[in-house]
Amino acid sequence: MSEEKAVEENPVTDAEATPVPEAPRPPLARRLLRSRTVRAATAAALAGALLGAGTVAWRTDTLPLAGSSAPCWDSLGSGSMDALFGDRRTEVDEQSLHDDPMGGTGAYGQCRITSYEGDRARRQVTVNVRRLDGLRGTDAQDWPREFLSSGMVSLGDGLPGMASSSRAWIALPQACTGRDDFTGPTVVDIGMGRADFEVSPDEAPRDRTALTGALIDAANGVIDGFGCSGTYREPRDLHPPVLWDSTRTSMFCGIKGLALPAAYRKELRETRASGEGGPAQVCEAGYDSDETAVRLTTVTDPALSEIYSSDALHSGAPVKGTRGYGKIGGNRAVFKALCQTGPVMFVLEQLRPAGKGSRFTFTRDLLPAYVAAEAERIGCGPQKLTLPAP
């Protein structure tokens, strides 16, 4: 972590409130235009009233432009750029932050940075700002597949996000972005290469640290662009990397009280669990680390859990619980528990056949025990489920 990031004038910590908006808060268009990066967009794009008309402007920089500051909405400083790309030449394709297309508060945008050795592209990093959807369920599968995987760990230090060596994300403060019912949080996420792909165990911690530093820089830049005060502080110590391990059938995925049925013990030999303490806990299991067959996801963050709200209502046959409800389909089940701390989502997915006879019955066989054991762990039990008839 660079010296300039080690001390923040107004850090956000566990004991402090997340950044709060200035009052009165200016309209989105005016806030975004305060950014030097947005002001550097072409006059033609500005003349076209890109925000009001819903048009999105892109610009590409190979070398720093006069009056321009840093890539990705003036957020990524030299420390983050050096950690990600070293001294390689970089090109930046930056999309102006623009209004939420669903009409909510907040903005959307994307920034891609590609590094080159000669004419050969060596590394590409993509930063997104997006409001996760909970009303229609459009972000209930693709986004979690990349950003809620077992290879990710909590950022810690009260930061609402997770990181791996190829992906990282953080939720922006709701006091800054606003939030309506049935919508997920506005997040900044960053990706490099294929999700959960590690070049080598030696490089993975370095890549994860570099991605995390860039993520915090980008999030703080977006918070400032929204006209809000406060900053996120870079994590002091990330949790250790998550490794694959042999399946413990009496404590499947490390969950006390959850036993793996005998029919699946031959196929589900390797597991990897992201551990506790973050917005979500994820476990994946398969015959080996390259063949993930099942995924168990417990989302304890109330705002993040909203991305599964539509699936809990509309994605299969009804599941009743002691204090909650859900749906179960052929290879996916989503149950929403109503806990003292807010809604908690339990998501059980079977990605490929497992068990004797290559069956797709894992969700039905494990869902009641999984929800009961996890609800007990997080202090949300007892929870007893009733499944529909087969």
N, C-alpha and C positions, 0 to 999 in steps of 0.2 A: 504494500500500500504506500503511495507517495506521501511525502511530508505534508503537502498541501491538503491532502484528504484526511490526514490523521486527526486534525482538529477542525471542527466546524463551528461557525459562530452561533448557529442555532440548530443543534442536532436534534433528531427525533430518537428518543430512547423508550425503554419499557415504561418508565415512570412518567413520561411526558405525553401530551396529546399529540396526535398526528398533525401535520401542517394544516393551518386553518386559512381560509380565504380572506383576502383583504375586503374591507367594507367601505364603500359599496363595490361590488365586484363588477368590472367592466364587461361588456358583451364579448363573446368569444372572438369575433372577428377582430376587435380592437386589441384583445390580449395577444392573439397570435401575431398580429402585425408588429408588435413590439419586439419580436424576435429578430435578431440581425440576420439569421439565416433566411427567414421568410421575406425580410426586406430585400434580400439579395436575389430573390426570384425575378424573372424577367419582367420588364414593364408591360409587355404584351399580356402576360398572365394576370398581372394585377388589373390591367385595364379591362380584362374580360370578366371582372367581378367573380373570381374563382370561388369564393366562399358562398356568396349568395346564389350563384347559379349551380352550385354542386360540382363544379369542375375541379379537378385535382391537378396541381402543377408539379412538375418534376424538374429537377436541375441535376446536371452531372458535372462534377468537379474532378479534374485530374491534379491540378496544383491549386494551392490556396488562392482565392480570388481577393482582389482589393476590397477591403471593408468586410470581408468574411471572417468569421472566427473559427469555429470548430464544427466537425461533422455532426449530423443528427441534431438539428435544432440548437446549434451552439453548445452542445452538451459534452461531447467527448474530448477531453483535454489530451495533452501530449502523453501523460502517464498511461491513460487507457489505450491510446493508439499504439504506443510503443509496446505495451504488454501483449496486445493482440497481434500486431503485424511486424514488430521490429522496425528495421530501417527500409523495408520494402516500399516501393511505389504503390500508392493506393488511388483508387477511383471511387467516388461517392455518388450514388444515385439517391437523391433525397426528395421525398414527396412532402409537400406542404401539409402541415396539420390542417385538417378540415373538419367541418361539423359532423357530428354523429348522424349517419344516414337514417337512423331509426327515429330521429327527432329528440333524442335525450340530451342531457347536459354532458359536455365533454367533447373530445375530438378524436379523430383517427389520423394515422399517418404511418409511413414506412420509410426506413432508411437502410440502404444496402451499401456496404463497403467491401470492395474487392481489392486484394493485394496481388501484386505481380512480381515475378522474377523474370526480367526480360519481358517477353511477350506472353509468358505462361502464367495463367491465373493460379495462385497458390492457396488462397484462403478467402472465403466470403462470409461475412457476418451480417445478419439481418436484424434490425430493431423494429419492432411494431408497437404502436400505441392503439389499443382497441378496447371497446366496451364489450365484455362477454355477455352473450345473450342468455337469458333464462326463460323468457316468455315463449319462444318458439322451439327451443332445444337445439338451435343450430350449432352451439358450441359445446355440446354434451359428449361428443365423441372425438372429433379430430384434434381439438386443442388439448384435451386431457391426454390423448395418446402421445403427444409430444412433451407436454409440460407438467403432467402428473404421472410420471413413470417411477418405477422402483429405484432407478439410478439417481434420483434427485434427493437432496437433503434440505432441511430447513436452513434459512439464512441466519436464524437465531437473532439475538439482541432485540427481540420485539419486532423484527422486520417481517411484514406479511408477504413472504415469498419463498421460493425454493431455487436450488441451483444444482447443476451437474457439470460435467466437463464439456457438454455440447449444447445445453439449454439452461436458461435462467429466466425468472419472471418475478415481478413484484407488483402488488396492487397499490394504486395511488390512493391517497386519503379521501374518504368519502366526503369529508368536509370541504374538500377542494373540487371534486368532480361531481358531487351530487349523486343521488341514487334513488330510483323509483322502485316500487314494488315489482317483484318478479324479474329484476334485472341483476346480472352479475356485476362484479367490480370492473372498473376501468383499470387495465393492467398495461405495464410496459414489459414486453418480453424480448429476449434476444436469443438467437440461434446461430450455430456454426456447424456446418456439415450435417451428417445424418444423426438423428436423435439417438442418444445412448451409445453412439459409436466412439470408442476410445482408441486413439492412435497407439498408445502404449501406457502401461500403468505409471511409468515415470513422468509422462507428459500430462496425464489427466489432472493431477492437482494444480499444476501451473495453468492449464487451460481454464479450469473451473474458477480459479482466483481471478484470472484476467477477465473472464466473462462477467463475474460478479462485480468487479470494479467498474466495468463499462456499463453494466445494468444500473448501478446506483447513480453514476454520472448522468445517464440518459433520463432516469426517473426524476432526478433533481432538476434537470433542464426543462422537462415537461411541466413539472410543478411550477417552476418560475414562469414558464410560458403561459400557464393558466392564470397567472396573476396571484398565486397563493404564496404565503410565507412559509418558512421552515424548510428543512432539508432532511433527507435520510442519511444516516451515517453508515459508512462501509462496515461490514461485519468485522468484529475483532478476530474471531476464530470460527471458521466453518467446521461443521461436523466432519468426521473422517469419511473417506469414500465408502460407498456401499458395495459390498462384494457378494458374489453368488456363494451359496453354501448348500450342503446336503439337507434335504427335507427332514425336519423333525416331525414325525407323524403324530406325536402326542401333543405338540404345540405348533400346529401348522402355521407358517408365516410368523412364528414367534408370538402367537396370540394365545395367552393362557386360557385353557378350557376349550380350545378349538382343535379337535382331532380330525385328521384326514381319513376319510373312509377307505377301507382296505382296497376297494375296487380301483382306486386311483394311485396307489402307492408305487406301482411299477412305472407308470408314465410320468408322474410328477416327482422327479428325483432331485431337482435343483430349485432352490428358492432364493429370492433377493427381496429384502424389505427395506423401505426407506427410513424406518425408525419413527420415533415419536417426537412431539414437540413442535411441529410445524402446522401449516394450514390443512395438510392432508397427509395421511399415511397410506403408502401403496406397497403391495406385495405382488410379485409375479413369480410363477412357477412353471416348470416344464421339464422335459426329459434332459435338456442341457440348457446352457445360457443362450444358445442361438435359436431355440425352439420354444418360446414362451407359449404355454397353452392356456393359462388362466391368469386373471388379474383381479385383485381385491383392493378396492379403494374406499377409504373412510375419510370423508371431508368434514372436518370439524369447524372450519371457518364459516360463519353464517352467510356472509356475502358470497363467498366462492361456491357454497353449496347450492345457490340459486341456479347455477347453470344446469343442474339436473332436475329442476322443478317440473318441467314439462314431461320428462321421461317418467317421473314418479306418478304422473297422472294419466299418461296416454300411451305407454309403450308395451302393453301386454295385458295379461289377465290380472285381476286385482289381488293384492296381498294385504291382509289385515294384520295389525300389530297391537300390542298393549297400548302404546302411545305413539301411533304413527300409521303410515300407509305407504303403499308402493305398487309396483307392477313387475310381473315376471314374464319374459318371453322365451323363445327357444334357447338362446345362448347369452341372455343378458337380464339381470334383475336390478332394480333400483328401489331402495326403501328409504323413506324420509321419516326419521325419528324426531319427535318434538321434545327436545331436552331443555333443561333449565337455562342453559347458555344460548339457546336458539336452535334452529334446525341443524341436524346432522344427517348427511347422506351416506348410505352404504351401497356401494356399486359392485356387483359381482359379474364378471364377464368370462365366458369361455371362448377363446379365440380359435381353437381347433379341437378336434375330437380327443378325448382322454378317457382312460379307464378300459375295462374289459369290453371288447366288442366295439372299440372306438366310438363311444357314446357322446351325445350332446345332452347330458343330464346333470352336469356338475352344478349348475345354478340351483336346481331344485333340491339336489342332495345336500348342499352345503349352506344355502341361504339362512335357514332358521338358526343353525348353530353359529354361523358367522356373525349375524346381527346380535344374537344374545351375548356372545363372548365379547364382542367389541363394545357393545353398549355397557356391559359391566365394567370394562376397562376404563372407559371415559366418564364413568359416573352417570350413565343415562339409563341404567337398567332398573329392574328387570324388564326384559323385552321378549315377549312370546309372539311368534308369527303363526298365522294360519294361511296355508297355501291353497290355491284353487285346485279343484280336482284335475288330474292329468288329462 
